[in-house]
Amino acid sequence: MSFIDLIRKNGASPKCSAVIVAAGSSVRMGFDKLTAQLGSSSVLLRTLRAFEASEYVGEIVVVTRMDRVAEIADLCAQNGIRKVSKVVAGGKTRMESSLIGVSAVKPGAKLIAVHDAARPLVSSALIKRVVCAADAHKAAVPVVPSTDTLKAVGEDDFILGTVDRATTYRVQTPQVFDAILIKGALTKAAEAGLALSDDSAAMEMTGFRTYTVAGEEDNIKITTPRDLLIAEAILRDRGEL
């Protein structure tokens, strides 16, 4: 199915409620990566602005730590992030925070996107691509091909075998799902006591197949101080720094 085929016949753009997960502890960073400056804006503000600007996003819910709820609400108000309907406290794990976020969106939401707050370079084209694919297939995630040779390694640190690179991809966010399906999948995962780091993994548990679209190499996740330098280089190359 071509990308054009994914656009609704009546010409209306499909819209999603976007859950921005910003509840991490930034242990590997050494400081709060979401407040780190990336050019003229913080990492979190760049992420929020990307979803605020997308015509494919009708609402934003931010999931963060309890001690940052008021701070982020003020950040949104002071910077014209008008699509934010709620800023809520997350859970102990990424999966718990995702469940809290998808449960907080407006009742009429048809599609829900879940995005890492630490991916501030997400493009409008990528948001559009994933939302349109999810509108057609109920669940869609962006992926990029693995370029390195991949090995399976045992507990004794010896190689067990080579993983077929042709069928292996790195998964990114935003991941977009039918609202009812993702709420049910995350609820089941929580009831089973699972700590999943990827929301599409909850869909896999239910047996539902998730569609993939082309991700973007620039859509990096800020995890270490070095990632900030890479992000700045990308923005400089785009002429956006």
Secondary structure as the mmCIF struct_conf table of DSSP 4:
data_model
#
loop_
_struct_conf.conf_type_id
_struct_conf.id
_struct_conf.beg_label_comp_id
_struct_conf.beg_label_asym_id
_struct_conf.beg_label_seq_id
_struct_conf.end_label_comp_id
_struct_conf.end_label_asym_id
_struct_conf.end_label_seq_id
TURN_TY1_P TURN_TY1_P1 PHE A 3 PHE A 3
HELX_RH_3T_P HELX_RH_3T_P1 ILE A 4 LEU A 6
BEND BEND1 ILE A 7 ILE A 7
TURN_TY1_P TURN_TY1_P2 LYS A 9 ASN A 10
HELX_LH_PP_P HELX_LH_PP_P1 ALA A 12 PRO A 14
STRN STRN1 CYS A 16 ALA A 22
TURN_TY1_P TURN_TY1_P3 VAL A 27 MET A 29
BEND BEND2 GLY A 30 PHE A 31
HELX_RH_3T_P HELX_RH_3T_P2 LYS A 33 THR A 35
BEND BEND3 ALA A 36 ALA A 36
STRN STRN2 GLN A 37 LEU A 38
TURN_TY1_P TURN_TY1_P4 GLY A 39 SER A 40
STRN STRN3 SER A 41 SER A 42
HELX_RH_AL_P HELX_RH_AL_P1 VAL A 43 GLU A 52
BEND BEND4 ALA A 53 ALA A 53
TURN_TY1_P TURN_TY1_P5 GLU A 55 TYR A 56
STRN STRN4 VAL A 57 THR A 64
HELX_RH_3T_P HELX_RH_3T_P3 MET A 66 ARG A 68
HELX_RH_AL_P HELX_RH_AL_P2 VAL A 69 GLN A 78
TURN_TY1_P TURN_TY1_P6 ASN A 79 GLY A 80
TURN_TY1_P TURN_TY1_P7 ARG A 82 LYS A 83
STRN STRN5 VAL A 84 ALA A 89
BEND BEND5 LYS A 92 THR A 93
HELX_RH_AL_P HELX_RH_AL_P3 ARG A 94 SER A 103
TURN_TY1_P TURN_TY1_P8 ALA A 104 ALA A 104
BEND BEND6 VAL A 105 VAL A 105
TURN_TY1_P TURN_TY1_P9 PRO A 107 GLY A 108
BEND BEND7 LYS A 110 LYS A 110
STRN STRN6 LEU A 111 ASP A 116
TURN_TY1_P TURN_TY1_P10 ALA A 117 ALA A 118
TURN_TY1_P TURN_TY1_P11 PRO A 120 LEU A 121
HELX_RH_AL_P HELX_RH_AL_P4 SER A 124 HIS A 137
BEND BEND8 LYS A 138 LYS A 138
STRN STRN7 ALA A 139 PRO A 145
BEND BEND9 ASP A 148 ASP A 148
STRN STRN8 LEU A 150 VAL A 153
TURN_TY1_P TURN_TY1_P12 GLU A 155 ASP A 156
BEND BEND10 ASP A 157 ASP A 157
STRN STRN9 ILE A 159 VAL A 163
HELX_RH_3T_P HELX_RH_3T_P4 ARG A 165 THR A 167
STRN STRN10 TYR A 169 VAL A 171
BEND BEND11 THR A 173 THR A 173
STRN STRN11 GLN A 175 ASP A 178
HELX_RH_AL_P HELX_RH_AL_P5 ALA A 179 GLU A 191
TURN_TY1_P TURN_TY1_P13 ALA A 192 GLY A 193
BEND BEND12 SER A 197 SER A 197
HELX_RH_AL_P HELX_RH_AL_P6 ASP A 199 MET A 205
TURN_TY1_P TURN_TY1_P14 THR A 206 GLY A 207
HELX_LH_PP_P HELX_LH_PP_P2 PHE A 208 THR A 210
STRN STRN12 TYR A 211 ALA A 214
TURN_TY1_P TURN_TY1_P15 GLU A 217 ASP A 218
BEND BEND13 THR A 224 THR A 224
HELX_RH_AL_P HELX_RH_AL_P7 PRO A 225 ARG A 238
TURN_TY1_P TURN_TY1_P16 GLY A 239 GLY A 239
#
